[in-house]
Amino acid sequence: MLRFHSAVNALLVALVLSSPVFGQMRGQASVTVTGVVEDGNGAAISGVKVTLVRGDTHHIQETVSDENGNFSFPEVSPGNYVLKIEMSGFEPYEKSLVADGQALKPLKIKLKIGAMKQQITVDADAADEAPSTSDSDAATARVDDNLLRQLPTLSEDVTPLIQKFVSPAAQGAEGPSIIIDGVEGSAVDLPASAIRKIRIDRNPYSALFQHPGKAKVEVTTEHGHKKRYDGGFAMYARNSLFDARNAFAKLAPDLDRRLLQANLGGALPGNSSSFYIAAERSMLNQSAVVNAVTLTGPVLENVPTTQHRDNVFARLQWWVSPLHTLYGTYNFNDHSYHNKDVGGFNLPEQGVNDGRHRHRVMLDYSAIIPANWRNDLRFSFSNDNEHTGNSAVAPAIIVNQAFNAGPSQTFTRDERRQFDLQDTVYYAHNKHAITFGARFRADLIDAFDASNFGGTFEFASLGQYAAGSPFVFRTVEGNPNVEFAARVANGFVQDELQVSPQLTLTFGLRYDWQSTIDERANFAPRLAFAFAPGKNRKTVIRGGGGIFYDNFPVSARQRSLLYDGTRLRELVFSNPSFPNPFAAGEASSSPPSVIRVAPDIRPPYLSQTSIGVEHELWHNNSLTVEYAFLHGTHLFRSRNINAPLPETGLRPDPNFVNINQVESTAFERSHAVTATFRGQFGKFFEPYVQYIFSKNINDTSGTFALPANNYDLRPEIGPADFDWRHRLNLMGAVALPQAFHLGLLLSVTSGAPFDITTGFDNNGDTVATDRPPGVTRNTGRGPGTVELDVRFAKTFNVARLWGGEPASKRKRNNLEFTVDAFNVINHTNVNGIVGVLSSPFFGRANSAGGARTVQLSVKYLFRRG
């Protein structure tokens, strides 16, 4: 608790020291005017001439937007200015600016297609267009490449950062929606230097996307410039010499990690095309902490593990004309693990080797037609291969939440080829911005799953293990191969209507289809509005509602095809003999257990509504408060429809032992109040702070989770596994004197619930999910977590490595030294509380997240041209 108060006090001190009082001490200094030029749909426009005219002297400054649509006017002295933009095929744009010495917020300029001239004259604090339903700058979690370089990221992995701001309640059965350059994927498998920007919760009710905004992550990749070359080299290092001891380890686990990065981008001959390539290699040698109890006593051991990762990203872009662009990207990933899955209850012999690699190619053609049209056509192909484990030659032993021993029974080989084609059309007419399009994706899966061919004994307690009395033995035999296809398609139409300068409405309709579920009526209407009352438009009221359908998991389809009782036979024996479960010779005559998909299964859908108020507190500082309600219907769960009947103890179908049926009978309800503060305290501190108070109720823990009582699901209603009532996240960068920089990430979360079970199979359904009488799901509640990560960096302007140059150009070449510290206050963040009554760990944790660790890095960045 003391560390928690220290973290909160540190946050308060940082906010107080960066208050506007300090900003007022700067005086009337020159400022930099920056911005980005986009079309009406948010795509960057390059090559646009931007003119800045001073009001009293009519002095003119000119620049051209770069390939990312960015422009900049440095050293702008105080005064009144007019910013002008003209480009063929778009309406002329004008905006009045007031430079008064205070840092100006970067401008986001959206050009409208057409010939009608529009002139807007407002001061620097006023909005220059109608409020948009497609983007809320204050509430959207935005991370661009500059901020990403300043934030502490462990081994440059952005996934933990993303997870802090994604809502688990809004995610689908297969996790959050990761959209890379407009194409949906499953992970951010890119080198960090290839990421230009990340957006979370942008356009929450857009019909273009399947999932709600709070479950959607949009990633835009880097590309080269037409008139210059940019590149860099970096090396990151971590070693246990600088780390604190894990809370559950006798000694600090050994760790040695090296990460190498390189990137280069620039023009190709002809000044109409560019290239960009980024690569990284990670080499990690560390130790997993085993914390278990066997018959001989506690086992506390550090077990060596290794992990290697290679990522390559390449992009070629060709500007056919100012309105036509063609680009292609290639992404390669190769990951390998040794001794994966060791740690916690898993003893060293449970380790497996795992490897996966992926190739992905994407082609994109974008055309802007002056007659108010734009078309984006995208095609992608990926090939994924993953292999885990080997054939087990002996059974595994599981003693419920005490220890897991014997060889790992995991043995899988999977290959997936994915084809994705989508076309999106944008049309602007008067006050309408209409978008429509379609997408088709096909997954071809070749799966091999020989897991548990060696068998597994399960014991309810150490006492049962000592007596040689397992409550169940499971083994699998048969043909572990299956090939199948899964296809999805969707179509959408959306109209963003500017009703008045104060009000914008968006109407959308989406249709989703999937080959794995025979359900055709999957129409998903969407509605959103943005209303800015008053003349200054400092307050915007946003709201909306919509339906979001989810896909049937490919893993569920795969299991139902494999474990059908014919291709693979899972044999389950209650109260078997030990160590030879076949002593009675009943293996050949035992009925199998199978996995099935319910014949009446339906696609789940989420109904979401929200209302929020966004208000500009003072210059470049805004606060958003939003309430959102989410209701999930027909969510996936598993249920053993052949469990012994409570009245007779007999199974309904004697030809099978267990029939685990995947069905869509679960639900979810979520209430959340979110307060988001985005600030800019001069050039000193730019924080993004988000607090969420939520309550999440459901009656399932996932697609394959079985209930305690298969014939009474009412006790399953309880707090969701992700029901963190309070969450506070902060990210920001502090600019210090002498080119020093400080990056901050703070995450404070209240405790998650945990289930309490007896540890025994009391009802004879062969799984130990039974609870004590009167206890419902997720009754327990664990402790909260606190984590503060800090990056401290110093940048030097240096001469280029391959020769001298004038001092005036040395800002183009930077050498940066960085020290990252993760979990600075060394708070023990446990991974969960054991709720099994028969476990020696009941009521406490046996593992925790990382202790304080330090990462050192050096980076060289250069620019030519």
Helices and strands as residue ranges (DSSP letters): H 2-17, H 20-23, G 24-26, E 31-39, E 49-54, E 60-64, E 70-76, E 79-86, E 93-99, E 107-111, E 141-144, H 145-150, G 154-156, H 159-165, G 168-170, E 177-180, E 183-185, G 192-194, E 195-200, G 213-215, E 216-221, E 229-239, G 240-242, E 255-267, E 273-294, E 297-321, E 324-340, G 348-350, E 352-369, E 373-389, E 396-399, E 403-405, E 411-429, E 432-449, E 456-459, H 462-466, E 472-478, E 481-500, E 503-514, E 523-531, E 539-549, H 554-562, E 568-574, E 594-597, E 605-618, E 621-640, E 659-678, E 685-698, G 714-716, E 718-719, E 726-736, E 740-749, E 753-754, E 780-781, E 785-797, G 807-812, E 814-822, E 853-864
